[in-house]
Amino acid sequence: TILRRDAGEMPRGAHAMSLLPVDRGDHGEATFKIRVNAISQRWATKLSAGGYLPFLGFTEIAPTEMPATGCGKQVEFTGKSICAGGDCMVYRRTQDTHFERTEVFRPVPQEEVAAFQGEFLASHSWSPGDLVSCCWSPNTMTISINNTLVMRVEDPELGSPPATPVYALYESAFAVSEVTLMPTSEAAL
C-alpha cells in the first residue's frame, strides 16, 4: 500500500514497484491490478471532467537491480519501462537508466521517452474500492476500472512484453491518494 500524505497539496509524488513479477495471460500479456483505498477531493475525481488516471505500467528492471534512488522522480520515466495514465498518455523508455526531467515545462525528447496520446473510452468518478487493471499486450496498453475499459492506446512502437519477467509500476496520484497492489493471483484479467 502506498499513501500520498500531501494529497491535498501535491498532485503526484508517491510511487512504487512490485517485488515479484506480474502475471502473464495466455498470450504473454502482462497484467496487474491496484485497489483504490482513498481519494482526495482536492483534485477532479471524474475522468471526463478534468480527472486523471494514476500512472500504471511495467519495468524490466528487477527490484534487486533498481538503483538505490528507486524508480526516479516520475514513475513514467523509469528505465526499461512502459507506463499509461494521466490524461490518456503512454510513455515508453527503452534505455536502462531513468530519465530525470530537469525542466518541467519543456517537452521530453522523444528519443529519451516516447509519448503516445490516447483518449478516454468511458467516464468514471473515483471512489474507494475501485479496482484498476493495467494490461500490456502486443502494441497495446489498456487501463480498466471495475472491468470497464477506460483507456486504450495502440501503436507498433509500444512493442510487446518481453519473455523475461516484468514488474508493476504504480502510483498514488491526482484524486487517487492511496492504493494497494493486489496479489498476483488476483491480477489476471
Beta strands, then each sheet from edge to edge (+ up, - down):
strand 1: 2-3
strand 2: 14-21
strand 3: 23-24
strand 4: 30-39
strand 5: 53-59
strand 6: 81-86
strand 7: 89-93
strand 8: 114-117
strand 9: 131-137
strand 10: 140-145
strand 11: 148-154
strand 12: 167-172
strand 13: 176-181
sheet 1: 1+ 13- 4+ 3-
sheet 2: 1+ 13- 4+ 9- 10+ 11-
sheet 3: 2+ 12- 5+ 6- 7+ 8-
end
